[in-house]
């Protein structure tokens, strides 16, 4: 003997699954580029702010030292001048 098996389905329902990415290649490239540009801009801004603060502190310290040396020179020279 031989055995014959017949399988029947009620319907011919075929499911077609498709995938459509939310982001395409250009969208991902654009998004990443925008984020990199943002972080680079923030980094450059922070670096300029740091160097500006460093410059201001250096100038302030230089003026303090100059004024201190002028006051010291006056106190050293003034006792040598004749009193009128």
Secondary structure, DSSP 8 states (H G I E B T S, - for coil): ---------S-----------SS-HHHHHHHHHHHHHHHHHHHHHHHHHHHHHHHHHHHHHHHHHHHHHHHHHHHHHHTTS---
